[in-house]
Amino acid sequence: MHYLYLAVIAAVVLGVIVGFAAPDVAKELKPLGTGFVNLIKMMISPIIFCTIVLGIGSVAKAASVGKVGLMAIVYFLAMSTFALGIGLVVGNILHPGEGLSLSPEAAAKAQQQAEGSEGTVDFLLGIIPESLVSAFTEGSVLQTLLVALLAGFALQKMGRAGEPVLRGIEHIQRLVFRILAMIMWAAPVGAFGAIAAVVGETGWDALKSLAVIMLGFYATCLLFVFVVLGSVLWFGARVNLFSLLRYLGREFLLIVSTSSSESALPRLIAKMEHLGVSKPVVGITVPTGYSFNLDGTAIYLTMATLFIATAQGSPLPVSEQISLLVFMIIASKGAAGVSGAGIATLAGGLQSHRPELVDGVGFILGIDRFMSEARAVTNFAGNAVATVLIGSWTKEFDRGQARRVFDGQDPFNEATLVDDHKPAGGDEATPRREPAAVN
């Protein structure tokens, strides 16, 4: 995946050069980006179905282990919602993509659709598919979401009888994500075509808009980690955020080098136990958080959606932003650690609210890889903070041990860490998905 990362960077640079050197030629390269986006769109429905069905199963499983699991789920949902809200607020303040006007035709089409939009009753009835299968074949994200929710809750009610079906969906999910990983190898081609076409059409305006959203996203992640997480950790557990981040310094370096928070999962489990959090709390909180506590991904999804809509001259009104937030809260679960799943979730959000804007995903793809490290680091910091908080709230946190660790009296012994370190909760607490290279 390191080669793919470098290839995308090279493709973006080459696309910018071609866009400036030969604008007319660059504009003809737009189908490359469109083709890649169509491949991603092809995967939206199966990804959402599998992640939502298995996500509901995970909630039931986590809640069944008692107070720790229920407390963790409530905290994760609250923080993810808060992160999504921050992304919307910052996006509305910065207005990334303003004045870019990537596609006047799409904006005109959006206006026509808005003028002849269907009523609330027709919209609600449209969410119901004609059949379970048509929800997938027609490409309606909201219909797929409805079917996934029904299937997930039905499997919950089935209990043990539904476990074989859940295992089958797990296998299907692995297949779907394997296909997605194969598609992501075409990312350099898609990024090259999308960036070249945009730069050829708009020149420096494109680069300035990309710089605005990148810097805005980095600043928002820093604000979230140091202000929001720092305050929550101090008032909730009386632990200094800087001490915790310094203790996890090597893990942050590993995440930055791999662009994946899951690359540091075994080390986080071992280090949280060494810090003084009990094994059962660590075994439940950390794996669950890797699927449900995606603060960096949440901020990215909302800011990227606002950017794409504004750049195409069709900004989202507040009502659509709120409904988008609700959609992202549900659909973003399970997007962590899977290469390309964030892009697929982003495309799904646009598909459900403004289908005509989905092509703009090809443009954000050009800088997506540059923002993946910030997403991964923010996700990781959020899960580390959550583990300490849950341990403190359940009185399963040894503060004396934590003080010794932070003071350097009991340093972490790297020799005790093995690659196959398992959560204390056993196999049931281990994340289902294979670690991937990019968040």
Residue pairs with C-beta under 8 A, 6 or more apart in sequence:
1 258
1 259
1 339
1 436
1 437
1 438
2 437
4 184
4 185
4 187
4 188
4 437
5 259
5 369
5 437
5 438
7 187
7 188
8 187
8 188
8 191
8 369
9 369
9 370
10 188
11 187
11 188
11 189
11 191
11 192
11 195
12 191
12 192
12 195
12 366
12 367
14 192
14 196
15 26
15 29
15 191
15 192
15 193
15 194
15 195
15 196
15 199
15 366
16 195
16 196
16 199
16 207
18 25
18 26
18 29
18 192
18 196
18 199
18 200
19 26
19 195
19 196
19 197
19 198
19 199
19 200
19 203
19 206
20 199
20 203
22 200
23 199
23 200
23 201
23 203
24 200
25 200
26 196
26 197
26 199
26 200
26 201
27 197
27 200
27 201
28 197
29 192
29 193
29 196
29 197
29 200
30 193
30 194
30 197
31 193
32 189
32 190
32 192
32 193
32 194
33 190
33 191
33 193
33 194
33 195
33 197
33 359
33 362
33 363
33 365
34 193
34 359
34 362
35 190
35 193
36 183
36 186
36 187
36 189
36 190
36 191
36 193
36 194
36 362
36 365
37 190
37 347
37 358
37 359
37 361
37 362
37 365
39 183
39 186
40 183
40 340
40 343
40 344
40 347
40 361
41 139
41 347
41 351
41 358
43 176
43 179
43 180
43 183
43 344
44 139
44 141
44 144
44 344
44 347
44 348
44 351
45 135
45 136
45 139
45 141
45 144
46 136
46 172
46 176
47 176
47 177
47 180
47 341
47 344
47 345
47 348
48 141
48 144
48 145
48 148
48 331
48 345
48 348
49 136
49 144
49 147
49 148
49 151
50 169
50 172
50 173
50 176
50 334
51 173
51 331
51 333
51 334
51 335
51 341
52 145
52 148
52 149
52 152
52 330
52 331
52 333
52 334
53 148
53 151
53 152
53 155
53 166
53 169
54 152
54 166
54 169
54 170
54 173
54 334
54 432
55 152
55 291
55 292
55 333
55 334
56 149
56 152
56 153
56 155
56 156
57 152
57 155
57 156
57 166
58 288
58 291
58 292
58 432
59 73
59 292
60 156
61 69
61 428
62 69
62 70
62 72
62 73
62 284
62 288
63 69
63 70
63 73
65 284
65 425
67 394
68 280
68 281
68 284
68 285
68 390
68 394
68 396
69 284
69 288
71 390
71 393
71 394
72 284
72 285
72 288
72 289
72 292
72 386
72 390
73 288
73 292
75 293
75 386
75 389
75 390
76 288
76 289
76 292
76 293
76 386
77 292
77 329
79 232
79 293
79 295
79 382
79 386
80 292
80 293
80 294
80 295
80 298
80 329
80 332
81 325
81 329
82 228
83 224
83 294
83 295
83 296
83 298
83 299
84 298
84 299
84 301
84 302
84 325
84 328
84 329
85 325
86 220
86 223
86 224
86 228
86 299
87 220
87 298
87 299
87 300
87 301
87 302
87 303
88 302
88 306
88 321
88 325
90 216
90 219
90 220
90 299
90 303
91 216
91 302
91 303
91 305
91 306
91 307
92 306
92 321
94 212
94 213
94 216
95 310
95 315
96 209
96 212
96 213
96 216
96 303
96 306
96 307
96 310
96 311
97 209
97 212
97 213
97 306
97 307
97 308
97 309
97 310
97 311
97 312
98 209
98 310
98 311
99 205
99 209
100 202
100 205
100 206
100 209
100 310
100 311
100 312
101 107
101 202
101 311
101 312
101 313
102 198
102 201
102 202
102 311
102 312
102 313
102 360
102 363
103 312
103 313
103 359
103 360
104 313
106 312
106 313
106 314
106 356
106 357
106 359
107 312
107 313
107 314
109 356
110 312
110 313
110 314
110 354
110 356
110 357
111 314
113 356
118 126
126 140
126 142
126 143
127 140
127 142
127 143
127 146
128 143
128 146
129 135
129 138
129 140
129 143
129 146
129 147
132 147
134 143
135 143
135 144
135 146
135 147
136 144
139 351
141 348
141 351
141 352
142 352
145 327
145 330
145 331
145 352
154 162
155 162
155 165
155 166
156 162
158 165
170 432
173 432
173 433
174 433
174 434
177 338
177 341
177 433
177 434
177 436
180 338
180 339
180 340
180 341
180 344
181 339
181 340
181 436
183 340
184 339
184 340
184 438
187 340
187 365
187 369
190 362
190 365
191 362
191 365
191 366
193 362
194 362
194 363
194 365
194 366
195 206
195 363
195 366
198 206
198 363
198 366
199 206
199 207
209 307
209 311
210 366
210 367
213 303
213 304
213 307
213 367
214 367
214 370
214 371
216 303
217 299
217 300
217 303
217 371
217 374
218 371
218 374
220 299
220 303
221 296
221 299
221 374
221 375
221 377
221 378
224 295
224 296
224 299
224 378
225 241
225 377
225 378
225 381
225 382
226 241
229 241
229 295
229 381
229 382
229 385
230 241
232 385
232 389
233 239
233 240
233 241
233 244
233 385
233 388
233 389
234 240
234 241
236 389
236 392
236 393
237 388
237 389
237 391
237 392
237 393
237 397
238 392
239 388
239 392
239 402
240 406
241 385
243 406
244 384
244 385
244 388
245 252
245 381
246 406
247 271
247 275
247 405
247 406
247 412
248 268
248 271
248 380
248 384
250 267
251 264
251 267
251 268
251 271
251 380
252 264
252 377
252 380
254 263
254 264
254 267
255 261
255 263
255 264
255 373
255 376
255 377
255 380
256 373
256 376
256 377
258 437
259 369
259 372
259 373
259 376
259 437
259 438
259 439
260 337
260 376
260 435
260 436
260 437
260 438
260 439
261 290
261 336
261 337
261 376
261 377
261 379
261 380
261 383
261 439
262 290
262 336
262 337
262 431
262 435
262 436
262 439
263 435
263 437
264 380
265 286
265 287
265 290
265 431
265 435
266 417
266 418
266 419
266 420
266 421
267 417
267 421
268 286
268 380
268 383
268 384
268 387
269 282
269 283
269 286
269 421
269 422
269 423
270 412
270 416
270 417
270 421
271 412
272 282
272 286
272 384
272 387
272 388
272 391
273 279
273 282
273 424
274 405
274 410
274 412
274 416
275 388
275 401
275 402
275 405
276 391
276 397
276 398
276 399
276 400
276 401
276 402
276 405
277 387
277 388
277 391
277 396
277 397
277 398
278 391
278 396
278 397
278 424
279 424
280 396
280 424
280 425
281 387
281 390
281 391
281 394
281 396
281 397
282 387
282 391
282 423
282 424
283 423
283 424
283 425
283 426
283 429
284 423
284 425
284 429
285 383
285 386
285 387
285 390
285 391
286 383
286 387
286 423
287 423
287 425
287 429
287 430
287 431
288 429
289 382
289 383
289 386
289 387
290 336
290 337
290 379
290 383
290 431
291 333
291 334
291 336
291 431
292 333
293 379
293 382
293 383
293 386
294 332
294 333
294 335
294 336
294 379
294 382
295 378
295 379
295 381
295 382
296 374
296 375
296 376
296 377
296 378
296 379
296 382
296 439
297 332
297 335
297 336
297 342
297 345
297 375
297 379
297 439
298 328
298 332
299 375
299 378
300 342
300 371
300 375
301 328
301 332
301 342
301 345
301 346
301 349
302 321
302 324
302 325
302 328
304 346
304 364
304 368
305 316
305 324
305 346
305 349
305 350
306 315
306 316
306 321
307 364
308 350
308 357
308 360
308 361
308 363
308 364
309 315
309 316
309 350
309 354
309 357
309 360
311 360
311 363
312 357
312 360
314 354
314 356
314 357
316 324
316 353
316 354
320 353
320 354
323 353
324 349
324 353
327 348
327 349
327 352
327 353
328 345
328 349
331 345
331 348
331 349
332 345
334 341
334 433
335 341
335 342
335 344
335 345
335 439
336 379
336 439
337 431
337 433
337 435
337 436
337 439
338 433
338 436
339 436
339 437
339 438
340 438
342 368
342 375
342 439
343 361
343 364
343 365
343 368
346 361
346 364
347 358
347 361
350 357
350 358
350 360
350 361
351 358
369 438
372 438
372 439
375 439
376 438
376 439
379 439
388 397
390 396
391 397
401 410
404 410
405 411
405 412
422 430
423 429
423 430
